[in-house]
Amino acid sequence: MNNRLPDNFFKDLARVDGLIIISSANEIQRYSRDFYDYSPILLEKLGHCCADFVVKPLAIDAVIAVAGICYKYSIPLTLRGAGTGNYGQCVPLQGGVVMLMGALNKIRKFDSFTGQVIVECGCLMGDLDNYLSTKGRQLRILPSTWRTASIGGFIAGGSGGIGSIRWGFLRDPGHLLALEVVTTEKDPKILQLNSRSSESLNHAYGTNGIITALTLATSSLIQWQQVVIDCENWSDAVHLLQSCANASVNLFLGSLLEKEIIEAIPNWSGVSHGKHRLLLLVAPDGVTTIERLSSSIGARFKDLGGEGRGNGLRELTWNHTTLHMRSIDSNWTYLQMLLPQNEVEAMNIIRKKWGKSILWHLEAVRQQGAQRIAALPLVRWQGEESLGELINDCKKVGAVIFNPHVISVEDGGLGIIDSDQVNTKKIFDPKGILNPGKLRGWT
Amino acid sequence: MNNRLPDNFFKDLARVDGLIIISSANEIQRYSRDFYDYSPILLEKLGHCCADFVVKPLAIDAVIAVAGICYKYSIPLTLRGAGTGNYGQCVPLQGGVVMLMGALNKIRKFDSFTGQVIVECGCLMGDLDNYLSTKGRQLRILPSTWRTASIGGFIAGGSGGIGSIRWGFLRDPGHLLALEVVTTEKDPKILQLNSRSSESLNHAYGTNGIITALTLATSSLIQWQQVVIDCENWSDAVHLLQSCANASVNLFLGSLLEKEIIEAIPNWSGVSHGKHRLLLLVAPDGVTTIERLSSSIGARFKDLGGEGRGNGLRELTWNHTTLHMRSIDSNWTYLQMLLPQNEVEAMNIIRKKWGKSILWHLEAVRQQGAQRIAALPLVRWQGEESLGELINDCKKVGAVIFNPHVISVEDGGLGIIDSDQVNTKKIFDPKGILNPGKLRGWT
């Protein structure tokens, strides 16, 4: 076992009821990583990070005990959901303890009047969504890893995804309605926070409180239909995506992939016809309208019908697009941005300089109440300097970058220190033991 | 009986099965009007308009027969739903026959998979919405006269209303999915039009085909909660309305009324506290979020709970606001516009010149995929010239006017002749007998 940590620390931990202690070096290494290898930069920065120790509480009492013991010995404590993130959200920057939250996975309460659900942090989103479907409800926003991601991890570190075309981003008011949080102090408390108090823990990567349960808004269940539209011309395709998003049609996904991407990724949307492709999830009553919009520009429309149990359009979009491209050629990495509203012009400028070392992958999103286009372009890795230059070029044409190649909470967002996040950490994590180094505003 | 029409015309009509003929002068006058008296200008222009004759078909066959007979004798034919419009939609500009469509009121089919409903034109929206609620669905967009308006009349002449905050406007693709139409030609045909072909009859005031049935998209039924928020400061109130509309909360109504209006209209939203008031219909899971947004600016929040059977917030908004104000003082009239995106600044400029002879009534709407603010301000009637000056002032600050004081289809919209509407009239109404004078592009 690890010698960096004090003996009494281990003794205290060993006494905790309902706590699994994982000491296999392989397991510890595995639980110290997420999918940050999408970024060569993060791979270099985080590759050496490793927990000293991994614990898995089976109940909240064990979480409280671990919080108290880590506080007592000033041991860094990093929370881990399902580890499906791409930004090192759960990577212990200064070692210490990684706490696996997966056993806290109960769905505690469903309110059939409001549709609100109270769920423990470790519940997998796929399980939660399946449960909700039996109640005529569904999750509003999901990552492409929705089957295996944990709900706590998604709220703590996600931002948008499937559903963002209708429901915007996780930090928009309306999604996260309450949190149960365990503090890391001498006598850790278990707190029930209302939606206002919960905000500062939303997207704080678990650095200012241990989220143990969440109250979330859901939406009416819809039998989404998978629609695929092929376009010869990129500009037409972008405008069609916008027409679809602006129409009075209920959409759950509106992705557009350049033809080179369609040729490379799995054929779950049908074989490539050498054209750019829109991938849409459409409410049943919207399919004929989308077909009409599509035919008005002479695009090739295909209704693939309802979603099955296996992989479908969802698993070709958002960061799964990146996943598939990297599985073929790990020299692909990616960026994340909100495009300026002269989308096509901006992309043309970038294309002119960067050619096909950037391939466009667009996602229609709702941002500040308006339908906008986000991009998660594939980027050919040509070193950090080149990536920096590309980022600058994108900023110059008016894109807002959400850089996935950085390790701090703030740098991945708007680069601004959120004083509410920091103030919350002062109260809930006074010693700053929750993954030190991750919240830049603290360190 | 009327002498302007040929004797054989009457004889032919009398032979039609299932056709009620109304010849009382009082009834004829009543059925020649709608609520155009909201506009002193329309009152002057339309006050003298009167049908020669009113018929009420009890089945489609009778509609077809009337269409053929009017064609044969070249008699103007004007369609009337429930007559709840405000723009003289169903006023026979050149006399002739008014045809009451109210007996064609069957709900023909509901598709539980898509939620689409096929309904005859004369069905009252209140009845249709009640029916849909038994299927877990509801109408997407409703006028404030939703209890008594007919669905055919609303599609033929309405534009938006309650629900526009989420679903935009009736002409946005996605609402109207198909139409059944009877032509006015020698041998009238009954046609089934798909969504594309239906578009040119959408908002054509029944001037280019007789709509007998409609296929419409609906939405999941939500138990809307009535929320009222009082604000001291107008600018704060406008920004709060925008925050609510931009939040990830399902809203069905977002209205803002100046305090002078709140003091005057019925107290179904609670007694006035001398403040500006937001009237919101909020999904149950959104109420706490709206409360949070409200309290963040120190506004006074009140949750009135679910909607009852009687009058509620709906009946205080859209053109019911105008109705209530006019019932107190018929010198109030109104305008309709989309505000420019510097809303408060624009309203301040107008206020500075026009004082309280204009009272602001705002409605949050979705327009081209973005949350925007429409206004239906109350306007103190000071003559046509003054109204024209106000309209110009509103245009100068960037508002887009939808003038409710004009009689043609085009002038009430963007002032542009829609060649599709005109071309459809050429085919479906070759003699131009459907309310001649109403479609400017034809005459």
Interface residues (C-beta under 8 A of the other chain):
Chain A: F113 T114 G115 Q116 R140 W167 G168 F169 D172 P173 G174 H175 L177 N194 S195 R196 A217 T218 S219 S220 I222 Q223 Q242 S243 A245 N246 A247 S248 V249 N250 A283 P284 D285 G286 T288 T289 R292 L293 S295 S296 Q368 G369 A370 Q371
Chain B: F113 T114 G115 Q116 R140 W167 G168 F169 D172 P173 G174 H175 L177 N194 S195 R196 A217 T218 S219 S220 I222 Q223 Q242 S243 A245 N246 A247 S248 V249 N250 A283 P284 D285 G286 T288 T289 R292 L293 S295 S296 Q368 G369 A370 Q371
